[in-house]
Amino acid sequence: MNRITRDFAVALAFLALVVAPVAAQDSVSGTWLFTISYAEMGEMSLQMEFEQDGSEVTGTADMAAIPEVEDSEVSDGLYEDGVLSFLLHVSAQGQWFTAEVQADVDGDEMVGEVFMAEMGQGAPFTARRTDN
């Protein structure tokens, strides 16, 4: 009986080691609605689509509501331990700007900051997943 208990405990411990990293790593995949608050410009909303493969995140931003923006790209996306970070490259009036984005993710919500070196300051944002 002791051996069965020990073998069962070892099997459970092994299962916990295998499953824990997967369970701890929620996915940010999906469509998110971001609301960014700029002190000088007020609020701006944009929709982003993320795909996740392990801890790597890729995505796109729908910035059609901002007439000055010609193109946008997401790069260097990473999601680990509930924190999402990525670079958002935006082309406006023939110039590229890069925003550093970092957020704490809790299920279908995230809270974070967008920092643009060109502006010299960060702007807080909230986001909510819209496709769940």
MARTI-897674 format. One record per residue (C-alpha): residue number from 0; residue in one letter; chain; x, y, z. Coordinates in steps of 0.2 Angstrom, whole numbers, plus 5000, padded with zeros to 4 digits. Layout:
<recs>
{NUM, "A", "A", {X, Y, Z}}
...
</recs>
This chain:
<recs>
{0, "M", "A", {5000, 5000, 5000}}
{1, "N", "A", {5014, 5012, 5004}}
{2, "R", "A", {5022, 5009, 4987}}
{3, "I", "A", {5005, 5012, 4978}}
{4, "T", "A", {5003, 5029, 4987}}
{5, "R", "A", {5021, 5034, 4983}}
{6, "D", "A", {5019, 5029, 4965}}
{7, "F", "A", {5003, 5039, 4964}}
{8, "A", "A", {5011, 5054, 4972}}
{9, "V", "A", {5026, 5053, 4960}}
{10, "A", "A", {5014, 5052, 4945}}
{11, "L", "A", {5004, 5067, 4951}}
{12, "A", "A", {5020, 5077, 4954}}
{13, "F", "A", {5025, 5073, 4936}}
{14, "L", "A", {5008, 5078, 4929}}
{15, "A", "A", {5009, 5094, 4939}}
{16, "L", "A", {5026, 5099, 4931}}
{17, "V", "A", {5020, 5095, 4914}}
{18, "V", "A", {5003, 5104, 4915}}
{19, "A", "A", {5008, 5119, 4926}}
{20, "P", "A", {5017, 5129, 4912}}
{21, "V", "A", {5003, 5127, 4900}}
{22, "A", "A", {4989, 5131, 4913}}
{23, "A", "A", {4999, 5147, 4919}}
{24, "Q", "A", {5001, 5153, 4902}}
{25, "D", "A", {4984, 5161, 4897}}
{26, "S", "A", {4983, 5166, 4879}}
{27, "V", "A", {4981, 5184, 4872}}
{28, "S", "A", {4975, 5177, 4855}}
{29, "G", "A", {4960, 5186, 4849}}
{30, "T", "A", {4953, 5203, 4845}}
{31, "W", "A", {4955, 5217, 4858}}
{32, "L", "A", {4948, 5234, 4859}}
{33, "F", "A", {4961, 5247, 4866}}
{34, "T", "A", {4956, 5263, 4874}}
{35, "I", "A", {4971, 5275, 4876}}
{36, "S", "A", {4971, 5291, 4886}}
{37, "Y", "A", {4982, 5305, 4880}}
{38, "A", "A", {4982, 5320, 4891}}
{39, "E", "A", {4983, 5332, 4877}}
{40, "M", "A", {4972, 5323, 4864}}
{41, "G", "A", {4959, 5314, 4875}}
{42, "E", "A", {4954, 5296, 4872}}
{43, "M", "A", {4958, 5286, 4856}}
{44, "S", "A", {4951, 5269, 4852}}
{45, "L", "A", {4959, 5255, 4841}}
{46, "Q", "A", {4956, 5237, 4838}}
{47, "M", "A", {4971, 5225, 4838}}
{48, "E", "A", {4971, 5206, 4833}}
{49, "F", "A", {4984, 5195, 4842}}
{50, "E", "A", {4990, 5177, 4838}}
{51, "Q", "A", {5001, 5168, 4851}}
{52, "D", "A", {5013, 5154, 4848}}
{53, "G", "A", {5021, 5149, 4865}}
{54, "S", "A", {5026, 5165, 4873}}
{55, "E", "A", {5028, 5174, 4856}}
{56, "V", "A", {5015, 5186, 4850}}
{57, "T", "A", {5011, 5193, 4833}}
{58, "G", "A", {4997, 5205, 4829}}
{59, "T", "A", {4989, 5218, 4818}}
{60, "A", "A", {4982, 5235, 4823}}
{61, "D", "A", {4966, 5242, 4814}}
{62, "M", "A", {4970, 5261, 4814}}
{63, "A", "A", {4958, 5266, 4800}}
{64, "A", "A", {4949, 5278, 4812}}
{65, "I", "A", {4965, 5289, 4812}}
{66, "P", "A", {4966, 5297, 4795}}
{67, "E", "A", {4985, 5302, 4798}}
{68, "V", "A", {4990, 5284, 4800}}
{69, "E", "A", {4995, 5276, 4784}}
{70, "D", "A", {5001, 5259, 4790}}
{71, "S", "A", {5005, 5250, 4806}}
{72, "E", "A", {5015, 5234, 4811}}
{73, "V", "A", {5017, 5224, 4827}}
{74, "S", "A", {5034, 5216, 4832}}
{75, "D", "A", {5044, 5209, 4846}}
{76, "G", "A", {5028, 5203, 4855}}
{77, "L", "A", {5030, 5193, 4871}}
{78, "Y", "A", {5018, 5186, 4883}}
{79, "E", "A", {5025, 5179, 4899}}
{80, "D", "A", {5018, 5178, 4917}}
{81, "G", "A", {5003, 5188, 4914}}
{82, "V", "A", {5013, 5202, 4905}}
{83, "L", "A", {5011, 5207, 4887}}
{84, "S", "A", {5024, 5218, 4878}}
{85, "F", "A", {5026, 5222, 4860}}
{86, "L", "A", {5032, 5236, 4848}}
{87, "L", "A", {5019, 5245, 4838}}
{88, "H", "A", {5026, 5254, 4823}}
{89, "V", "A", {5015, 5267, 4815}}
{90, "S", "A", {5018, 5276, 4798}}
{91, "A", "A", {5010, 5294, 4798}}
{92, "Q", "A", {5013, 5307, 4786}}
{93, "G", "A", {5028, 5298, 4778}}
{94, "Q", "A", {5037, 5295, 4794}}
{95, "W", "A", {5038, 5279, 4805}}
{96, "F", "A", {5036, 5280, 4824}}
{97, "T", "A", {5038, 5266, 4837}}
{98, "A", "A", {5027, 5264, 4852}}
{99, "E", "A", {5033, 5252, 4866}}
{100, "V", "A", {5018, 5244, 4874}}
{101, "Q", "A", {5017, 5234, 4890}}
{102, "A", "A", {5002, 5228, 4899}}
{103, "D", "A", {4996, 5217, 4914}}
{104, "V", "A", {4983, 5204, 4907}}
{105, "D", "A", {4969, 5197, 4918}}
{106, "G", "A", {4958, 5185, 4907}}
{107, "D", "A", {4949, 5196, 4895}}
{108, "E", "A", {4956, 5213, 4901}}
{109, "M", "A", {4972, 5222, 4901}}
{110, "V", "A", {4979, 5238, 4909}}
{111, "G", "A", {4995, 5245, 4903}}
{112, "E", "A", {5005, 5260, 4895}}
{113, "V", "A", {5010, 5265, 4878}}
{114, "F", "A", {5026, 5274, 4877}}
{115, "M", "A", {5032, 5284, 4862}}
{116, "A", "A", {5050, 5292, 4863}}
{117, "E", "A", {5045, 5305, 4851}}
{118, "M", "A", {5032, 5312, 4863}}
{119, "G", "A", {5043, 5309, 4878}}
{120, "Q", "A", {5029, 5302, 4889}}
{121, "G", "A", {5018, 5287, 4891}}
{122, "A", "A", {4999, 5286, 4890}}
{123, "P", "A", {4989, 5273, 4900}}
{124, "F", "A", {4977, 5262, 4892}}
{125, "T", "A", {4964, 5248, 4895}}
{126, "A", "A", {4959, 5234, 4883}}
{127, "R", "A", {4945, 5221, 4883}}
{128, "R", "A", {4945, 5206, 4872}}
{129, "T", "A", {4929, 5207, 4861}}
{130, "D", "A", {4928, 5189, 4853}}
{131, "N", "A", {4925, 5179, 4869}}
</recs>
